[in-house]
């Protein structure tokens, strides 16, 4: 980059940071993280760490606690118990330092829909301290690569859902985050754009960004992720590479991530038949 910011390398101290003893800092470090809503425990004392440069798939059935976990890690929800840090900064402090490290594409988009796509990406870049000249360059490239250039000066309220997803992604990566959280980023996105986004994520990871990816599209997770965590009923039930999880689940060497996932969460699938359609 030409704005004087460091280029983060996955194996270098600039990328991961170091503690006072010179040890490398995990990109995401979670201990006993817990969140309750009334009588329901949405996330139940989970522990895990994500190392710099990892592409983590974070999976679970509906209601398993995935979005609640992400919301705690990005500072939108305060945990009831436990600790977590992003690049060494405690999330409980709700500090600008911890938030400056991250980019987020939430499942439920919350965009400023009365801005144009170009204005929104530029606005987010400004919040993260990217210089005006660099924002113009990055915004233009993002709009072009993501197929939004022709609609860049239309208000976001007039965008399709897929276009809004791509705008959200552009805003999430305009500052080159150290940790990128993606919650169902491909929902409503066409196949051509999905391929482009795959390539963008690969480029970010090669640059050193840690990616925390939650999706129900297991084929995409299996293709992109270097490691997978499965959560069910608020509990972490599996953690490892797809091959490691396949071996532990004993689902066979040709089994898919879907087979492994269903085994991990103890799911009993329905037969998919309706009596009134027989």
N, C-alpha and C positions, 0 to 999 in steps of 0.2 A: 504494500500500500504506500501511497505517497503522502499520507497525512501525518506521518511521524509516529504512528502507532506500532506496537510490536507485532511481528508476525509470530503467532503461536505455533510451536512445533510440538507434536504429540509426545516426544520424548525429552523435551527440554524444560528447564526450570521456568522460563517465561510462560510456557503453556500451563503447567500444572501448579506452579508456585511451590514454595518450600516453607516448612515450619521453622521454629527458632533453632532446631537441631539440624537443619539442612535436609530433612526427610521430605520426599515428594508428597504433596497433598492430594488426596482423592478429589476428583471433580465433584462427586456427590457422596456424602457420608451420612448414613442414617442409623440411629440407634434407638430402639424402643419407641418408635414413632406411633402415636396413638391418637385417634380422634373418635369421639362419640357424639351422636345426635340423639338426645333424649336417652331412651333405653337401648338404642342400637349402637353397637360398636362398629363403625365403618372401617376403621383401620386399627389393627390389634397388635401393638408392640412389635412392629416389623424392624428388621435389621438388614442392611445391605450397603455395599459401597460400589461406586462406579468409577473406574479409573479414567484418567485423561485419554481422550481419543477413542473410547469405546462407543459402539453403536448398540445400545441396549433396547431390546424389545420388552415392553412391560405389558403383560397380558392378563386377562381375567374375564369371567362372565360378566354380564350386566349386573351392576350393584355390588361388584366384588371389592370396591374401594380404590379403583385405579384413578379416577378423576379427583377424588378426595386427596389421595397421596400427592398427585401433581399439584393441586391447589395449595397444599401445605408447603411443598418445596419451592413454589414460586412466590409465596408470601401472601396469597389471597385468603387463606384459612389458617388460623393459629392452632397448632396441635395442643391436645390436652396434656399429653405426657411425651417424654422422649426428646431427643435432640436431632438436628440435621444441619449440615453445612453445605454450602455451595462454594467450591474453590477455597475452602478454609474459613468462609464467613458464615457465622451462625444465622440461620433463618429467623430465629426468634427475635433477633435484634431489629428485624424489618429494616435493615440499613440500606442506604443507596448503594453501598459497596457491593453487597451480595446481589442486588438486583441489576447492577451494571454488567454483571458477568453473563446474564441470561438473555435468551430470546424465547418467545412462547407463541405457539399456534394452538389456541384452546379449541376444544370441541364445539363449544357454543361461542360463536364469534361475537365480539363486542367492538365493532369498528365505528369510527366517526363517519356515518353514512352520508353526511352532508358535505364532506370533503370529496375531492376527486381522488382517484387512485394515486396520481402523482403527488398531490398535496399530502396525502396520508403517509406515504412512505417517507417523503422528505421531512414531515413533522416528527415522525418517530426517530429518524436519523439525527435530527437536531436535539431531541431529548437525550440521546446517548452521546452527544458531544462530537459527532462527525462534522467536519468542517463543511461550509456551504459548497465549495467547489467539489469536494469529494462526494457530498450528498447528491449533487446534480449528476455526477458521473455514475455513481452506483445506482441511483434511482432509474436513470435511463437504461442502463444495462439490465436491471432486474425486470423492468416493464417489457423490454424487448425479448429477453430469454423466456419469460413466462407467458408470452403471447398476449400481453395486455397493452401493448403500445398504441394500438388503434383506438382503445377506449380509455387511455390514460387520463384524459381531461373530462371524462364523464363522472358524475357523482356516483359514489359507491352504492347508494341506494338503488341505482338502476342496474347494478351488476347481478349476474346470476350467482347462485350459491357457489359454484365452482370458481368463478372469477373472484369472489370475495375470499375464498380459501387461499387462492394464489396471492392476492393482495396482502392477506395476513402473513403468509410465509415471507413475502418480500420484506415486509416491515420487521419481521422477527430476525432476519439475517443481515439487514442493511449495515449493522454495526459490527459484524463478524463476532457473534457471541462465543464465549468459551464453553457454554452449555446451552444446548437447544432442546426445548421441550416441545414435542409434537403429539397432540391428542387428536386422533382421527384426521390427519392432514389430507388424506386422499378422498374424503367423502365428497361426492359430487364433482370430482375432477376427472376429465376425460383421459383416455388411454395415452394420447400423445403427450399431454401435460404431465401425466404420471411419470412417463419415461424421462422427461426433462427434469422433473423434481428429483428422481432417483440420482441423476447425474450431478445435480447441484449438491445434494446431500453427500455424495461421494467426495466431491471437491472440498466441501466444508470439513469432512472428516480427515482428509489428507492434510489439510491445513492445521488440524489439531482440535477441532471442535468435538466435544462429547455430545452425543445425541441420545436423548431419552424419548423413546418412540412407543406410543400406545395406539393399538389398532386392532380391529376385529378381522382385518384382511390378513389371515395367517400366511398366505402364500408370499405376500410382500415382506412380512416379518422374517420368514425363513430365508428369503433371498438377500435381504439387506443387513440383518442384525448379526453381530459377532457373538452375542450372548442374549439369553432370554430369562426373564423372571416371570413367574406365574403367581398371581394372587387370587385367593378364593375366600369369600366370607371374611375379608379383612386380614387374612393370614397369608404369609408367604409360603407357598407349597412346593415350588420348584425354582432352581437357579442353576444355570450352566449354559454351555453351548447346546445347539440342537442335537448334535451327536451324543453329548453327555446325557442329556435328558432322555433321548431315545434309548440309550443303554440302560438307564435306571428304570425307565418305565417298562422295559422288556416288551416293547411293541413291535420289534422286528427291525432289521436294518433298512428295509424299504418303506417303513412307515413315514407318514407325513407329520409335519408339525401339528396339524389338526388332531391326528391320532394321539400324539404325545400330550397335547393340551387337554383333550378329553379325559385321558388317563389321569393326568395330574390333578384335575379338579374333581375327579370321581363322578363325572357326569353320566347320567342315564338318558340316552337319546330316545325321543318319542318315535313312533312308527310313521308319523306324518300323514295319517289317513283320517278322513272325516266320514262319519257314518252316512251322512246325507249326500255324499258324492259317490258312494258305492253303486 
